[in-house]
């Protein structure tokens, strides 16, 4: 029932080869850049603060000090950032260590996808195909070696799915404890990753309400699973309640701890989001024809529901889609510009495909047909090539995807090396007025302070930050005219000027 060593090794080789083809290894040591540089910098800022200051796990900090001057804020459970900081204490602060670990975690999750499909269909090729198909989705590949916690959360959900199927088949207590552990960690890293765990719970409750007649052995097995899932939901709820309280006490509003529902938007805003989602489907989620094929597979599952002997898998497929729809409605506004909000929704892909393949098998379809294997291979290669081109586009300096880094933030990397010679120590607090993000320029400079995200070109905000200890003002020369009023009102005079920056002493 487990993948043979040969199959596991083959899948790992394919994942590594595909990673080379995508150019992922070329970017392992790159600074944060391209799509969602803002969010990448937030994650790295928290990690770097753990690394440099050894803060306790439950007290995450960022470079942006906020309006209370502490820099304390959080969203998801910061275990990943804390753990990465501890690894850096051994290896040194290198991006390739962080990115490499993320990539290995994702590969591991994909291996468990293959193991799950193999467990259901007993077909090695389809197991490898499903895992590789997920590794041909542009969004997943881009974030596979990135620093956001969404990919590790998804990977843990993949592992949790495998142990769920194992537990339902064998009733082993080790499988139950494993699925609870991985689902719990996934939900702490990113709450949206609980789509599958909630769907499992919903499936069991639905079956007992409308399908099953009480049968003692099954009741005990499912009762253990339901109580375990409810327990981990409580644990996750305790953390997110703590996060909300933590933010309210120190710096609320920096990270989202609520929802962005569709019903808060006007008609034209909804149209704009729908148009953006369509673009994501065209360029980011999968190759367009692949999405259509997956939708057809789902329709086939619904039409042939009576063919499947394992009703749990069928209803899991239905409940997962319902959960996905509810998630989209709750976070609809975020889907316009934030493709990473959809990462954990990819859990539905292996669920659909394993049920689809199982129905084909039970309907006596020849899953070893040469024509079918060739068609799937051609489709997969087409998706891989499509994703390679998307990766090249996202990392090109001439592309809009990477323009913020190429035109602006790369300059802060150069300035970081000059700050000490200018006389600005590592402990001096600064205001990076040319940056509208929370942490990006502060992270690149590795200085605590504030950005225009806090100032917003308002005098009262500038005064507050100076009272909290801001000593220097860093301004891009290209934005000097825009910030002239602040420069003339709050600085003693320029202390240094470089090719790209002007640095002032604050009054």
Order of alpha helices (4+ residues) and beta strands (2+ residues): alpha-alpha-alpha-alpha-alpha-alpha-alpha-alpha-alpha-alpha-alpha-alpha-alpha-alpha-alpha-alpha-beta-alpha-beta-alpha-alpha-beta-alpha-beta-beta
